[in-house]
Amino acid sequence: MEHKADDAWHWTRRSPRFLSNMSVFFLVHANGAKYYTELTSAGKEAHTSCVALATGAAALTVILCLLSEHLTFEGHSSDLLLDNYSSKDPLANAARGALALGVVGSLVLL
């Protein structure tokens, strides 16, 4: 489906996913300055090591998720990993719940 440039507010079935991603990006952006202020009082070295550790842990988590998705579905998968699993799968449902709690729980950090 083609959209015109003046149709920036066109709502599609993928719009809720986009808004969800944007809310997570906002939370990360808003909390970054707070974490920097709190950690720089302990010293620049503490801030640098925490950022390096967090970035490494996040990168490793993403790599493991992408690798497991590729090995499980071999390229025949949805954009979101949990959409590939049945709604009756108890582990996938537990992961969906944990993800929802994580997103909702991060709101209190603002």
Backbone hydrogen bonds, N-H to C=O, Kabsch-Sander energy under -0.5 kcal/mol:
donor,donor_aa,acceptor,acceptor_aa,energy
7,D,4,K,-1.7
10,H,7,D,-1.3
15,S,12,T,-1.2
18,F,14,R,-1.9
19,L,15,S,-2.6
20,S,16,P,-2.2
21,N,17,R,-2.3
22,M,18,F,-2.5
23,S,19,L,-1.9
24,V,20,S,-1.8
25,F,21,N,-2.4
26,F,22,M,-2.1
27,L,23,S,-2.1
28,V,24,V,-2.3
29,H,25,F,-2.4
30,A,26,F,-3.0
31,N,27,L,-1.9
32,G,28,V,-1.3
33,A,29,H,-0.7
34,K,30,A,-0.6
35,Y,31,N,-2.4
36,Y,32,G,-2.2
37,T,33,A,-2.4
38,E,34,K,-2.2
39,L,35,Y,-2.5
40,T,36,Y,-2.3
41,S,37,T,-0.8
42,A,39,L,-0.9
43,G,40,T,-0.6
47,H,43,G,-1.8
48,T,44,K,-2.7
49,S,45,E,-2.5
50,C,46,A,-2.2
51,V,47,H,-2.5
52,A,48,T,-2.4
53,L,49,S,-2.4
54,A,50,C,-2.7
55,T,51,V,-2.7
56,G,52,A,-2.4
57,A,53,L,-2.5
58,A,54,A,-2.4
59,A,55,T,-2.6
60,L,56,G,-2.5
61,T,57,A,-2.2
62,V,58,A,-2.4
63,I,59,A,-2.5
64,L,60,L,-2.5
65,C,61,T,-2.4
66,L,62,V,-2.7
67,L,63,I,-2.5
68,S,64,L,-2.4
69,E,65,C,-2.3
70,H,66,L,-2.5
71,L,67,L,-2.5
72,T,68,S,-1.8
73,F,69,E,-2.8
74,E,70,H,-2.1
76,H,73,F,-1.8
77,S,75,G,-0.9
83,D,80,L,-1.2
84,N,81,L,-1.5
85,Y,82,L,-0.9
89,D,86,S,-1.3
93,N,89,D,-2.3
94,A,90,P,-2.1
95,A,91,L,-2.3
96,R,92,A,-2.4
97,G,93,N,-2.3
98,A,94,A,-2.5
99,L,95,A,-2.5
100,A,96,R,-2.3
101,L,97,G,-2.5
102,G,98,A,-2.3
103,V,99,L,-2.2
104,V,100,A,-2.6
105,G,101,L,-3.0
106,S,102,G,-1.3
107,L,103,V,-0.5
107,L,104,V,-1.1
108,V,105,G,-0.8
109,L,106,S,-1.1
110,L,107,L,-1.3
